[in-house]
């Protein structure tokens, strides 16, 4: 499986951001039908205003239900190609989350 995650594209001045901890870094892992985001560094204040709205999961045949952080989520489409598009997530971009595909 492959997962595509898109946030609004913006350019930022990155001088000394890593040295000062002023950046955002998350680890995204997918296994056994679930996608998990773990926030490693949340030092960029601009991430708090960003939302994660859509996730496209490629190669995920047979998905009939989706849960987001333990709650059922009905805004998803499964295509014959094996792509699952999960929309209307409204997740804060700087938050940890778990999405389960079953």
Secondary structure, 3 states (H helix, E strand, C coil): CEEEECCCCCCCCCCCHHHHCCCEEEEEEEECCEEEEEEEEECCHHHHHCEECCEEEECCCCCCCEEECCEECCCEEECCCCCEEECCCCEECCCCEEEEEC
